Each structure stands twice: as C-alpha cells, then as structure tokens.
Amino acid sequence: MSNSNLIILVDADVISHFIAAGELFELPNILKPHTVTVLENVYKEVARIKSRKTYLDNLVYLLKTITVIPFPIKNLDIKREYALIKKNNPLIGEGERACMAVAKCKKNVIASSNFKDIIPYCVTNKILYLGTLDILSIALQKEIFDIARCDNFIKITRKTNSARYPKHVNSILDYKPKDVSFI
C-alpha cells in the first residue's frame, strides 16, 4: 500500500480529544490524503455519549469525511487476533482491540492515545501508529494549526478529558513527535 492511500483507524480516545477541543472537523483535513476510518466497535464506544455521537455523525453522514466500517467478523485471521489480544490482555478496550487486530491483518495505521496498551503490540507487529500529539504535530507542520491552537488543544483535553500526555508537555513545542513521514 502506498503512502497516499493509507487507512487510519481512529480509536475513541482520539475522537474524544478532538471533540473536546472542538476540532473533530479538522481531523480528516490534518490526516489528508489518507482515509480516516472508525470501526463500528469504536463508533459505538463514542456514541454512548449523545453529544459526541452527534458531533461524529455530522462528519460520517453529512460531510462524509470520516468512514465507519463494520468489524470484519467473517475474516478468521482478524477474529482470531482479536480473541488473542483479549486473552493476553483483557483490560484493553474493545475498540482498541478491534483497531489492533484489523491494523495487523490489513496493514492499517492506528491513531490512539492509549500508548501503554498499543505501543508494544504495534512495535512487535510492525504496525504504524499515531498519538494525539503526533496528529497535532502534523497539523502544525501542515500549518493547519498554529502553536497557540495546539497548546489550547492540549490544555482543553487535559482539563476536559483528563488526557494523559507526557507530564513535561505543556506546549506542542515541548513534544518531540515520532517519525510521521508516512503521513
């Protein structure tokens, strides 16, 4: 798969952060030209909070800038991988498990802020991944956001969502992004 058509599986925590900061409409723009995709498992997780569901539905059904896809339950490799992840670490959420299993089998990218759970798995399985701060760094690099907008995002999501960014990161300038050249 070439870098111009990657599928980025976005987890609920990233969606939640972008909604809290009032920036979800920018997420597809930031990750362009790649396809921003949400698995049904993740959509259901976000949809538990009515205001978040409404926000996400606007991008999925009205603007059609985010795609929701069903979990490929008929794909036995993905189904087995999902079960194995659950067996090995039952504390990993359903949405993250789904993203991890699909990304491994379909060579997709994961966008998640739950690095504690996903990084070891992604590294072991050679899966590309992004965190919320990586996405903000891309927005800054592409000049979609400026430093003040990134810093405001960090401040709001820490306060509203209890976002767990590294303690030393109070500004996007404090964050050293991973190599995101694949974007």
Residue frames as qw, qx, qy, qz and C-alpha x, y, z in Angstrom:
[[0.000, 0.891, 0.453, 0.000, 0.00, 0.00, 0.00],
 [0.421, 0.429, -0.038, 0.798, 1.48, 3.35, -0.94],
 [0.221, -0.270, -0.468, 0.812, 1.65, 6.23, 1.50],
 [0.203, -0.048, -0.195, -0.959, -1.00, 8.10, -0.48],
 [0.649, -0.245, -0.407, -0.594, -3.81, 5.71, 0.42],
 [0.213, 0.054, -0.860, 0.460, -3.28, 4.55, 3.96],
 [0.534, -0.600, -0.452, -0.388, -6.30, 3.76, 6.10],
 [0.094, 0.307, -0.592, 0.739, -6.02, 5.30, 9.55],
 [0.534, -0.494, -0.679, -0.101, -8.13, 3.50, 12.16],
 [0.061, -0.497, 0.294, -0.814, -9.02, 6.14, 14.74],
 [0.386, -0.289, -0.824, 0.297, -9.74, 5.00, 18.29],
 [0.274, -0.808, -0.500, -0.147, -12.34, 6.53, 20.61],
 [0.502, -0.621, -0.160, 0.580, -9.81, 8.40, 22.75],
 [0.306, -0.039, 0.328, 0.893, -8.51, 10.42, 19.79],
 [0.101, -0.576, -0.586, -0.560, -12.06, 11.19, 18.65],
 [0.443, -0.758, -0.449, 0.166, -12.94, 12.21, 22.20],
 [0.453, -0.430, 0.007, 0.781, -9.95, 14.56, 22.42],
 [0.159, 0.147, 0.444, 0.870, -10.75, 16.19, 19.09],
 [0.247, -0.689, -0.592, -0.338, -14.40, 16.61, 20.08],
 [0.485, -0.687, -0.343, 0.418, -13.47, 18.08, 23.49],
 [0.352, -0.354, 0.156, 0.853, -11.19, 20.61, 21.79],
 [0.438, 0.730, 0.253, -0.459, -13.86, 21.44, 19.20],
 [0.072, 0.648, -0.582, -0.486, -11.55, 20.27, 16.41],
 [0.666, 0.088, 0.740, 0.024, -13.02, 17.00, 15.10],
 [0.611, 0.753, 0.182, -0.163, -13.93, 18.66, 11.80],
 [0.162, 0.849, -0.482, -0.141, -10.20, 19.25, 11.23],
 [0.671, -0.335, 0.659, 0.049, -9.08, 15.64, 11.84],
 [0.799, 0.399, 0.421, 0.157, -9.71, 14.42, 8.26],
 [0.344, 0.928, -0.099, 0.100, -8.05, 17.57, 6.91],
 [0.337, -0.767, 0.546, 0.009, -4.96, 17.02, 9.09],
 [0.648, -0.200, 0.727, 0.103, -4.60, 13.38, 8.01],
 [0.700, 0.678, 0.092, -0.202, -5.36, 14.03, 4.34],
 [0.559, 0.161, -0.460, -0.671, -4.85, 12.38, 1.85],
 [0.141, 0.047, -0.980, 0.130, -5.33, 9.28, 4.00],
 [0.533, -0.415, -0.534, -0.509, -8.70, 7.76, 4.80],
 [0.202, -0.264, 0.625, -0.706, -9.89, 8.42, 8.36],
 [0.629, -0.165, -0.674, -0.350, -11.82, 5.33, 9.38],
 [0.411, -0.322, 0.579, -0.626, -13.71, 4.32, 12.51],
 [0.261, -0.076, -0.958, -0.094, -14.59, 0.71, 13.20],
 [0.523, -0.529, -0.430, -0.512, -18.18, 0.11, 14.36],
 [0.685, -0.384, -0.507, 0.355, -16.83, -1.03, 17.74],
 [0.333, -0.094, -0.172, 0.922, -15.21, 2.40, 18.20],
 [0.217, -0.368, -0.329, -0.842, -18.26, 4.23, 16.85],
 [0.618, -0.541, -0.540, -0.184, -20.45, 2.50, 19.47],
 [0.583, -0.316, -0.389, 0.639, -17.99, 3.48, 22.19],
 [0.117, 0.055, 0.032, 0.991, -18.12, 7.15, 21.11],
 [0.346, -0.392, -0.500, -0.690, -21.90, 7.02, 20.60],
 [0.456, -0.441, -0.714, 0.297, -22.52, 6.21, 24.27],
 [0.138, -0.509, -0.254, 0.811, -22.30, 9.95, 24.89],
 [0.420, 0.730, 0.539, -0.013, -25.09, 11.59, 22.87],
 [0.096, 0.936, -0.103, -0.323, -23.28, 14.89, 22.25],
 [0.285, -0.504, 0.705, 0.411, -20.19, 13.05, 20.94],
 [0.503, 0.309, 0.790, 0.169, -22.34, 10.84, 18.73],
 [0.339, 0.875, 0.303, -0.167, -23.97, 13.90, 17.18],
 [0.068, -0.832, 0.398, 0.381, -20.60, 15.50, 16.53],
 [0.364, -0.253, 0.832, 0.334, -19.20, 12.32, 14.93],
 [0.500, 0.514, 0.697, -0.005, -22.40, 11.67, 12.94],
 [0.266, 0.891, 0.013, -0.367, -22.03, 15.08, 11.27],
 [0.023, -0.660, 0.652, 0.372, -18.68, 14.03, 9.82],
 [0.362, -0.022, 0.923, 0.130, -19.75, 10.50, 8.97],
 [0.352, 0.529, 0.772, 0.017, -23.20, 11.05, 7.48],
 [0.230, 0.913, 0.207, -0.266, -23.42, 14.72, 6.47],
 [0.072, 0.855, -0.416, -0.300, -19.90, 15.69, 5.44],
 [0.980, 0.196, 0.031, 0.030, -18.75, 12.12, 4.72],
 [0.247, 0.806, -0.498, 0.205, -15.17, 12.95, 5.75],
 [0.265, -0.376, 0.848, -0.263, -14.90, 10.02, 8.18],
 [0.670, 0.054, -0.618, -0.409, -15.85, 6.47, 7.22],
 [0.608, -0.303, 0.606, -0.413, -17.40, 3.95, 9.61],
 [0.577, 0.253, -0.723, -0.284, -16.82, 0.31, 8.71],
 [0.895, -0.344, -0.020, -0.283, -18.08, -2.89, 10.30],
 [0.402, -0.551, 0.731, 0.004, -15.68, -5.08, 12.22],
 [0.595, 0.353, -0.609, -0.388, -14.77, -7.78, 9.64],
 [0.690, -0.295, 0.541, -0.380, -16.18, -10.63, 11.72],
 [0.947, 0.281, 0.085, -0.127, -16.03, -13.07, 8.78],
 [0.479, 0.677, -0.518, 0.209, -12.26, -12.62, 8.45],
 [0.904, -0.341, -0.248, 0.068, -10.98, -15.52, 10.56],
 [0.622, 0.192, -0.289, 0.702, -7.45, -14.08, 10.92],
 [0.097, -0.495, 0.133, -0.853, -8.83, -10.83, 12.35],
 [0.753, -0.478, -0.175, -0.416, -11.32, -12.67, 14.55],
 [0.881, -0.149, -0.320, 0.313, -8.53, -14.90, 15.94],
 [0.413, 0.306, -0.256, 0.819, -6.22, -11.93, 16.50],
 [0.374, -0.562, -0.009, -0.738, -8.99, -10.03, 18.31],
 [0.874, -0.412, -0.203, -0.160, -9.58, -13.05, 20.60],
 [0.789, 0.045, -0.303, 0.532, -5.85, -13.46, 21.23],
 [0.122, 0.468, -0.199, 0.852, -5.45, -9.79, 22.20],
 [0.612, -0.540, -0.051, -0.576, -8.40, -10.14, 24.59],
 [0.928, -0.240, -0.267, 0.098, -6.95, -13.32, 26.09],
 [0.667, 0.161, -0.270, 0.676, -3.46, -11.83, 26.54],
 [0.130, -0.031, -0.302, 0.944, -4.66, -8.50, 27.94],
 [0.073, -0.613, -0.780, -0.103, -8.35, -8.44, 28.93],
 [0.162, -0.687, -0.303, 0.641, -8.04, -4.82, 30.13],
 [0.103, -0.121, 0.445, 0.881, -7.56, -3.48, 26.60],
 [0.465, 0.404, 0.315, -0.722, -10.81, -1.89, 25.48],
 [0.688, 0.396, 0.608, 0.005, -12.97, -3.38, 22.75],
 [0.437, 0.891, 0.016, -0.120, -12.32, -0.52, 20.34],
 [0.088, -0.778, 0.605, 0.148, -8.56, -0.71, 20.78],
 [0.603, -0.110, 0.787, 0.071, -8.59, -4.50, 20.39],
 [0.663, 0.617, 0.422, -0.044, -10.59, -4.15, 17.19],
 [0.273, 0.923, -0.238, -0.127, -8.23, -1.50, 15.80],
 [0.311, -0.611, 0.718, 0.121, -5.17, -3.57, 16.71],
 [0.665, 0.099, 0.738, 0.055, -6.48, -6.79, 15.13],
 [0.597, 0.751, 0.279, -0.031, -7.64, -5.08, 11.94],
 [0.101, 0.918, -0.356, -0.141, -4.47, -2.99, 11.62],
 [0.463, -0.440, 0.753, 0.162, -2.26, -6.05, 11.98],
 [0.629, 0.244, 0.730, 0.114, -4.12, -8.10, 9.40],
 [0.476, 0.791, 0.366, 0.118, -4.85, -5.31, 6.91],
 [0.583, 0.036, 0.041, 0.811, -1.65, -3.25, 7.40],
 [0.057, -0.874, -0.293, -0.382, -3.55, -0.12, 8.52],
 [0.232, 0.343, -0.405, 0.815, -2.36, 2.71, 10.78],
 [0.422, -0.637, -0.628, 0.145, -3.74, 3.12, 14.31],
 [0.017, 0.535, -0.152, 0.831, -4.47, 6.54, 15.82],
 [0.681, -0.570, -0.459, -0.015, -4.78, 6.11, 19.59],
 [0.065, -0.778, 0.367, -0.506, -3.67, 7.87, 22.73],
 [0.854, -0.442, 0.210, -0.175, -3.53, 4.70, 24.78],
 [0.429, 0.671, -0.603, 0.043, 0.16, 4.12, 24.19],
 [0.418, -0.429, 0.744, -0.297, 0.57, 1.88, 27.24],
 [0.785, 0.146, 0.561, -0.219, -1.57, -0.76, 25.56],
 [0.768, 0.623, 0.111, -0.099, -0.86, -0.27, 21.87],
 [0.160, 0.841, -0.506, -0.107, 2.85, 0.57, 21.52],
 [0.416, -0.379, 0.825, 0.050, 4.28, -2.82, 22.50],
 [0.699, 0.366, 0.609, -0.083, 1.76, -4.54, 20.22],
 [0.508, 0.848, -0.001, -0.150, 2.38, -2.16, 17.32],
 [0.030, -0.762, 0.634, 0.130, 6.16, -2.44, 17.61],
 [0.544, -0.162, 0.823, 0.002, 6.03, -6.24, 17.79],
 [0.605, 0.462, 0.648, 0.020, 3.69, -6.43, 14.80],
 [0.322, -0.065, 0.387, 0.862, 5.27, -3.60, 12.76],
 [0.075, 0.779, 0.605, 0.148, 2.07, -1.52, 12.81],
 [0.204, 0.324, -0.017, 0.924, 2.32, 2.22, 12.17],
 [0.300, -0.709, -0.618, 0.162, 0.65, 4.30, 14.88],
 [0.101, 0.509, -0.025, 0.855, -0.05, 7.91, 15.78],
 [0.252, -0.484, -0.655, 0.522, -0.95, 9.55, 19.06],
 [0.054, 0.917, 0.392, -0.049, -2.99, 12.69, 19.57],
 [0.266, -0.815, 0.197, 0.476, 0.18, 14.77, 19.99],
 [0.446, -0.072, 0.662, 0.598, 1.60, 13.30, 16.78],
 [0.250, 0.678, 0.628, 0.288, -1.56, 14.40, 14.98],
 [0.118, -0.953, -0.136, 0.245, -1.21, 17.89, 16.49],
 [0.419, -0.527, 0.443, 0.592, 2.39, 17.96, 15.29],
 [0.392, 0.293, 0.701, 0.519, 1.22, 17.08, 11.78],
 [0.080, 0.884, 0.459, 0.047, -1.38, 19.88, 11.97],
 [0.274, -0.852, 0.128, 0.428, 1.37, 22.30, 12.99],
 [0.462, -0.229, 0.615, 0.597, 3.72, 21.08, 10.24],
 [0.280, 0.478, 0.698, 0.454, 0.97, 21.42, 7.61],
 [0.024, 0.006, -0.085, 0.996, 0.13, 24.88, 9.02],
 [0.368, -0.521, -0.661, -0.396, -3.47, 23.85, 9.72],
 [0.549, -0.786, -0.264, 0.105, -2.93, 24.72, 13.40],
 [0.244, 0.742, -0.375, 0.500, -0.56, 27.26, 14.86],
 [0.358, 0.136, -0.754, 0.534, 1.30, 26.83, 18.16],
 [0.311, -0.116, 0.392, -0.858, -1.40, 28.63, 20.17],
 [0.785, -0.004, -0.216, -0.581, -4.14, 26.38, 18.75],
 [0.710, 0.110, -0.685, 0.121, -2.12, 23.25, 19.53],
 [0.169, 0.149, -0.662, 0.715, -1.39, 24.47, 23.06],
 [0.526, -0.101, 0.169, -0.827, -5.06, 25.31, 23.62],
 [0.817, 0.033, -0.480, -0.318, -5.99, 21.80, 22.42],
 [0.528, 0.116, -0.738, 0.404, -3.55, 20.27, 24.94],
 [0.107, -0.132, 0.495, -0.852, -4.89, 22.46, 27.76],
 [0.668, -0.054, -0.047, -0.741, -8.57, 21.74, 27.00],
 [0.821, 0.040, -0.538, -0.189, -8.15, 17.99, 26.58],
 [0.348, 0.135, -0.744, 0.554, -6.15, 17.70, 29.80],
 [0.267, -0.054, 0.423, -0.864, -8.89, 19.55, 31.67],
 [0.710, 0.083, -0.072, -0.696, -11.97, 18.09, 29.94],
 [0.904, 0.146, -0.352, -0.192, -10.83, 14.55, 29.12],
 [0.671, -0.621, 0.404, 0.033, -8.03, 14.07, 31.63],
 [0.788, 0.563, -0.237, 0.077, -5.76, 13.44, 28.65],
 [0.771, -0.541, 0.240, 0.235, -2.57, 11.70, 29.76],
 [0.591, 0.738, -0.216, 0.243, 0.11, 13.38, 27.71],
 [0.697, 0.021, -0.382, 0.606, 3.69, 13.26, 28.98],
 [0.375, -0.776, -0.359, 0.359, 3.91, 15.49, 32.07],
 [0.387, -0.391, 0.168, 0.818, 6.56, 17.74, 30.53],
 [0.161, 0.324, 0.596, 0.716, 4.33, 18.60, 27.54],
 [0.055, 0.646, 0.468, -0.601, 2.53, 21.86, 28.26],
 [0.355, 0.709, -0.184, -0.581, 3.08, 23.18, 24.75],
 [0.913, 0.399, 0.087, -0.011, 3.34, 21.41, 21.42],
 [0.358, 0.793, -0.451, 0.200, 6.90, 22.76, 21.33],
 [0.452, -0.541, 0.658, -0.265, 7.67, 20.52, 24.35],
 [0.886, 0.099, 0.426, -0.153, 6.74, 17.41, 22.35],
 [0.005, 0.498, -0.739, -0.454, 9.17, 15.59, 20.10],
 [0.850, 0.241, 0.077, -0.462, 6.97, 13.74, 17.61],
 [0.714, -0.108, 0.654, 0.226, 7.86, 10.31, 16.35],
 [0.062, -0.207, 0.637, 0.740, 8.69, 9.94, 12.69],
 [0.514, 0.517, 0.558, -0.397, 5.41, 10.60, 10.92],
 [0.061, 0.441, -0.544, -0.711, 6.88, 10.82, 7.42],
 [0.144, 0.221, 0.936, 0.231, 4.47, 8.05, 6.37],
 [0.192, 0.762, 0.523, -0.331, 1.73, 10.68, 6.61]]
